[in-house]
Amino acid sequence: MADSSYLHWPFFEDHHRALARDLDKWCRDQLLPVVDAPDFHDDVDASCRKLLAMLASAGFTRYTIAKAYGGVHEFLDVRSLCLIRMGLAYYSGLADFVFAMQGLGSGTISLVGSNALKQKYLPGIADGSLCAAFALTEPESGSDIANIRTTANLDGDEYVINGCKTFISNGGIADQYVVLARTGEAGARGLSAFVVDAGTTGLDASERIDVIAPHPLATVRFDHCRVPAGNLLGASGDGFKAAMATLDIFRPTVGAAALGFARRALDEATGRARSRELFGAPLHNLQLVQAMLGESALDVDASALLVFRAAWAKDNGQERITREAAMAKLYATEAAQQVIDKAVQIFGGMGVVSGVKVEELYREIRALRIYEGASEVQKIVISRAHMAASED
């Protein structure tokens, strides 16, 4: 089990502490026997569906939805989301992915969707009967959301969507997609958000993308794809603002997932340093190894402080946490990369052997420094927020 001393920090309430302990027990008793099976990753789509069913049965997917629509809390509790992502990532990157997409793929519906859309989609996402996806990235616009080229033109009581999204998580297995498209002028003000059902004529998610850590990703194409005008999320032109508000909530959870990976890597490295002998003495006797472990422990705790500060601020009424979320996401993902790299180094040759946990973590962490805003973009976000604050 990962170190749980952080639960004594003042960021948390008793229900958070109970959630973290219940999740860890469930992971050890229920999740590990499944994800450690030799053939578990043979069919990643089937594995994701199985994990979604397990997470739903255990009640964890309910944390991605507000209480009125089948969730746990009155609204999304970001500390709970972070604790779950951190706990799942410690044991399984794919389980974390499945949970995260239920939240990210429904967050915009929760924030700005009409009551009819919330009633239609959110209960199914809470109970795991619907698999969610968030279609933002395009071939020519990843972190530059304002440059989105997919269009949605109003035709009577329907919008006609044309364009292409890529690197879409849950692409090909999702039941519905939250899609950002251009309905007006160039730039951020011309964007709107929609819910598009996977079976809609003109939507093609068959082009799959293979990546270093197997997850279901796809390019999603829209060819004269007609959706009801009622599937517009919020008002026309509010898409950028809604997407940013969604990322405000879920960027700290990316940092939390990275924190889970880093905690596991540090535990694996510590175990290796205790059990491995070099030059007739335990590996941890070497001062260089002690320094690596000390630096990793520092990075883990610093990441946790930034992640849970951002989550605490949102849960305690701060309307926008753009700066805090960017700091948490940037620091935790970059630090986790370093912690995991040190763990691989401590393992030596075994660290790059397929099937060894630190090798798996090395593949899992890399994408987190890119998606939901690359590290370089987070630095710009932080700088702009700092400049704006200095003018007040």
C-alpha positions in Angstrom: 0.0 0.0 0.0 1.2 3.5 -0.8 2.2 5.8 2.1 -1.1 7.3 3.5 0.4 9.9 5.8 -0.8 12.6 3.4 -4.4 11.8 4.6 -3.6 13.7 7.8 -3.1 16.9 5.9 -5.7 19.6 6.5 -6.9 19.5 2.9 -9.1 16.5 3.7 -12.3 15.7 5.5 -13.1 12.4 7.1 -15.1 11.2 4.1 -12.0 11.8 1.9 -9.9 9.7 4.2 -12.5 6.9 4.2 -12.7 7.0 0.5 -8.9 6.7 0.0 -8.7 3.7 2.4 -11.8 2.0 0.8 -10.3 2.5 -2.6 -6.9 1.1 -1.7 -8.5 -2.0 -0.2 -10.7 -2.5 -3.3 -7.7 -2.1 -5.6 -5.7 -4.7 -3.7 -8.6 -7.2 -3.3 -10.6 -6.7 -6.6 -8.5 -4.7 -9.1 -5.1 -6.3 -8.9 -6.2 -9.9 -9.6 -7.8 -8.6 -12.8 -5.1 -6.3 -14.2 -2.3 -8.6 -13.3 -3.7 -11.5 -15.4 -1.3 -12.4 -18.2 -3.9 -11.8 -21.0 -5.5 -8.6 -19.5 -4.0 -6.3 -22.1 -4.6 -8.5 -25.1 -7.8 -6.7 -26.0 -7.7 -3.1 -24.6 -11.3 -2.3 -25.6 -12.6 -5.3 -23.7 -10.3 -4.5 -20.8 -11.7 -1.0 -20.6 -15.3 -2.2 -20.6 -14.5 -4.7 -17.9 -12.8 -2.0 -15.8 -15.7 0.4 -16.3 -18.2 -2.3 -15.1 -16.0 -3.0 -12.0 -15.6 0.7 -11.1 -19.3 1.3 -11.5 -20.2 -1.8 -9.5 -17.9 -0.5 -6.7 -19.6 2.9 -6.9 -16.5 4.9 -7.9 -17.9 6.2 -11.2 -20.6 8.0 -9.2 -18.0 10.5 -8.0 -17.8 11.9 -11.6 -21.5 13.0 -11.5 -23.5 15.3 -9.3 -25.9 13.8 -6.7 -29.0 14.9 -8.5 -28.1 12.6 -11.4 -26.8 9.6 -9.6 -23.6 10.9 -8.1 -22.2 11.1 -4.6 -21.8 14.8 -3.8 -24.0 17.8 -4.6 -21.5 18.8 -7.2 -18.1 17.4 -8.3 -15.8 17.1 -5.4 -12.3 17.6 -6.9 -10.5 16.2 -3.9 -12.4 12.9 -4.3 -11.7 12.8 -8.0 -8.0 13.4 -7.3 -7.8 10.7 -4.5 -9.5 8.2 -6.8 -7.2 8.9 -9.7 -4.1 8.8 -7.5 -5.2 5.5 -6.0 -6.1 3.9 -9.2 -2.9 5.0 -11.0 -0.8 3.5 -8.2 -2.1 0.1 -9.3 -3.2 0.4 -12.9 -2.8 3.2 -15.5 -5.7 1.7 -17.5 -8.1 1.8 -14.6 -7.2 5.4 -14.0 -7.8 6.2 -17.6 -11.3 4.6 -17.6 -12.3 6.5 -14.5 -10.9 9.8 -15.7 -12.7 9.6 -19.0 -16.1 9.2 -17.3 -15.4 12.5 -15.6 -13.7 14.5 -18.4 -16.2 13.1 -21.0 -19.2 14.3 -19.0 -17.8 17.4 -17.2 -19.0 19.9 -19.8 -22.5 18.4 -19.6 -22.5 18.7 -15.8 -21.3 22.3 -16.0 -23.5 23.8 -18.8 -25.8 21.2 -20.1 -29.6 21.6 -20.1 -31.5 19.6 -17.5 -32.8 17.4 -20.4 -29.2 16.6 -21.5 -28.2 16.0 -17.9 -31.1 13.6 -17.4 -30.3 11.8 -20.6 -26.6 11.2 -20.1 -25.4 11.7 -16.6 -27.2 8.8 -14.8 -25.8 6.3 -17.3 -22.3 7.7 -16.9 -22.7 7.4 -13.1 -23.8 3.8 -13.3 -21.3 2.8 -16.0 -23.9 1.9 -18.6 -22.6 4.8 -20.8 -19.0 5.3 -21.8 -18.0 8.9 -22.2 -15.5 10.8 -24.3 -14.3 14.4 -24.8 -13.4 15.3 -28.4 -11.3 18.5 -28.4 -7.9 17.9 -30.1 -7.6 18.2 -33.9 -4.7 17.5 -36.3 -3.9 21.2 -36.5 -5.0 22.3 -33.0 -4.0 20.5 -29.8 -3.2 22.9 -27.0 -4.3 25.8 -29.3 -8.0 25.3 -28.7 -9.0 28.6 -30.2 -7.7 27.3 -33.6 -10.3 24.5 -33.8 -11.5 24.0 -37.4 -14.4 21.5 -37.0 -17.6 23.4 -37.9 -21.2 23.1 -36.7 -23.7 25.0 -38.9 -27.3 25.5 -37.8 -29.7 24.0 -40.4 -33.3 24.3 -39.2 -33.5 22.5 -35.9 -30.2 20.6 -36.3 -26.5 21.4 -36.4 -24.5 19.9 -39.2 -21.0 19.0 -38.0 -18.0 18.6 -40.3 -14.4 18.1 -39.3 -11.9 15.8 -37.6 -10.7 15.2 -34.1 -7.7 13.1 -33.2 -6.1 11.4 -30.2 -9.6 11.1 -28.7 -9.6 8.9 -25.6 -12.3 6.3 -25.6 -12.6 6.9 -29.4 -14.3 3.9 -30.9 -15.8 2.6 -27.7 -17.6 5.7 -26.3 -21.4 5.9 -26.4 -21.3 9.7 -26.8 -18.8 12.4 -27.4 -18.6 16.0 -26.1 -17.5 17.9 -29.2 -16.1 21.4 -29.5 -16.8 22.9 -32.9 -16.9 26.3 -34.6 -20.3 28.0 -34.9 -19.2 31.5 -35.5 -16.2 33.9 -35.8 -12.6 32.9 -35.8 -10.9 32.5 -32.4 -12.3 31.4 -29.0 -15.5 33.3 -29.1 -16.8 31.4 -32.2 -16.7 27.9 -30.5 -19.6 25.9 -29.1 -19.9 22.5 -27.4 -22.3 19.6 -28.3 -23.1 16.1 -27.3 -23.0 13.7 -30.2 -24.1 10.1 -29.9 -21.7 7.5 -31.2 -24.3 6.0 -33.5 -25.0 9.3 -35.3 -24.8 9.1 -39.1 -21.7 10.7 -40.4 -19.6 10.0 -37.2 -16.7 7.6 -37.9 -14.4 6.6 -35.0 -12.9 3.5 -36.7 -9.4 4.8 -37.2 -7.6 3.7 -34.1 -4.3 5.0 -32.8 -1.6 2.8 -31.2 0.5 4.4 -28.5 3.3 3.3 -26.1 0.9 2.7 -23.2 -2.1 0.8 -24.7 -5.3 2.9 -24.3 -8.3 3.2 -26.7 -7.5 6.2 -28.8 -9.0 7.1 -32.2 -9.3 9.7 -34.9 -13.0 10.7 -35.0 -14.3 12.1 -38.3 -17.6 14.1 -38.8 -19.1 14.1 -42.3 -22.3 16.1 -42.4 -23.1 14.7 -39.0 -26.5 16.0 -37.9 -27.3 16.5 -34.2 -30.4 18.1 -32.7 -30.1 21.8 -31.8 -31.0 20.7 -28.3 -27.6 18.9 -28.0 -25.9 22.3 -27.8 -24.2 22.6 -24.4 -24.9 26.1 -23.0 -25.3 28.9 -25.4 -23.8 29.2 -28.9 -20.3 30.7 -28.6 -19.8 29.5 -25.0 -17.8 26.4 -26.0 -14.3 27.7 -25.2 -15.4 29.0 -21.8 -17.1 25.7 -21.0 -14.1 23.7 -22.1 -11.8 25.8 -20.0 -14.0 25.4 -16.9 -14.0 21.6 -17.5 -10.2 21.5 -17.7 -10.0 23.7 -14.5 -11.7 20.8 -12.7 -9.8 17.9 -14.3 -6.3 19.3 -14.8 -5.6 18.8 -11.1 -6.7 15.2 -11.5 -4.1 14.6 -14.2 -1.5 15.8 -11.6 -3.1 13.3 -9.2 -2.7 10.4 -11.6 0.9 11.4 -12.1 1.3 11.5 -8.4 -0.1 7.9 -8.2 2.5 6.8 -10.8 5.3 8.5 -8.9 4.3 7.0 -5.5 4.3 3.6 -7.0 7.7 4.2 -8.7 9.2 5.4 -5.4 7.9 2.4 -3.6 9.2 0.0 -6.3 12.6 1.8 -6.2 12.8 1.7 -2.4 12.0 -2.0 -2.4 14.7 -2.6 -5.0 17.3 -0.6 -3.1 16.6 -2.7 0.0 16.7 -6.1 -1.7 19.5 -5.6 -4.3 23.1 -6.0 -3.2 26.0 -4.2 -4.9 29.7 -4.5 -4.0 28.7 -6.7 -1.1 26.2 -4.3 0.5 22.6 -3.3 0.1 22.1 -0.9 -2.9 20.6 1.8 -0.5 24.0 2.1 1.2 25.3 4.0 -1.8 25.0 7.7 -1.3 24.0 8.3 -4.9 21.1 6.0 -4.5 20.1 7.7 -1.2 20.1 11.0 -3.0 17.9 9.6 -5.8 15.4 8.3 -3.3 15.5 11.6 -1.3 14.9 13.7 -4.4 12.0 11.4 -5.4 10.4 11.6 -2.0 10.7 15.4 -2.1 9.1 15.5 -5.6 6.2 13.3 -4.5 5.3 15.4 -1.5 5.7 18.7 -3.4 3.4 17.3 -6.2 0.8 16.2 -3.6 0.8 19.7 -2.0 0.2 21.4 -5.3 -2.5 18.9 -6.5 -4.5 18.9 -3.3 -4.2 22.7 -2.9 -5.8 23.2 -6.3 -8.5 20.6 -5.5 -9.2 22.2 -2.0 -9.5 25.6 -3.5 -12.1 24.5 -6.0 -14.1 22.6 -3.4 -14.1 25.6 -1.1 -15.7 27.9 -3.5 -12.9 29.4 -5.7 -14.7 29.9 -9.0 -11.7 29.5 -11.3 -8.5 27.7 -10.4 -6.7 28.1 -13.7 -3.4 29.1 -12.1 -3.5 26.5 -9.4 -4.6 23.7 -11.7 -1.9 24.5 -14.2 0.8 24.5 -11.5 -0.5 21.2 -10.2 -0.6 19.6 -13.6 2.7 20.9 -14.7 4.7 20.1 -11.6 3.3 16.7 -10.8 3.6 15.3 -14.4 7.2 16.6 -14.8 8.2 15.5 -11.4 6.7 12.0 -11.9 8.7 11.6 -15.1 11.8 12.2 -13.1 10.8 10.0 -10.2 10.0 7.1 -12.6 13.2 7.6 -14.5 15.2 7.4 -11.3 13.3 4.2 -10.4 14.2 2.6 -13.8 17.9 3.6 -13.2 17.8 2.0 -9.7 16.4 -1.2 -11.2 19.3 -1.2 -13.8 18.8 -3.6 -16.7 15.6 -5.0 -15.2 14.1 -1.5 -15.4 13.6 -1.8 -19.1 12.3 -5.3 -19.2 8.7 -5.6 -20.4 6.4 -6.7 -17.6 8.4 -5.0 -14.8 6.3 -2.4 -13.1 8.7 0.5 -13.5 9.0 -0.1 -17.2 5.2 0.1 -17.4 5.2 3.3 -15.4 7.8 4.8 -17.8 5.5 4.3 -20.7 2.4 5.4 -18.8 3.7 8.7 -17.6 4.9 10.2 -20.8 1.5 11.1 -22.3 0.5 13.0 -19.1 3.0 15.7 -19.9 1.1 16.4 -23.1 -2.6 15.8 -22.8 -5.0 18.4 -21.3 -2.4 21.0 -22.2 1.3 20.3 -22.7 3.8 21.3 -20.1 4.9 24.3 -22.2 1.3 25.5 -22.4 0.9 25.3 -18.6 3.9 27.5 -18.2 2.3 30.1 -20.4 -1.0 29.8 -18.5 0.9 30.3 -15.2 2.8 33.3 -16.5 -0.3 35.0 -17.8 -2.1 34.4 -14.5 0.9 35.8 -12.6 1.1 38.9 -14.7 -2.7 39.5 -14.4 -2.5 39.1 -10.6 0.5 41.5 -10.4 -1.6 44.2 -12.0 -4.4 44.1 -9.4 
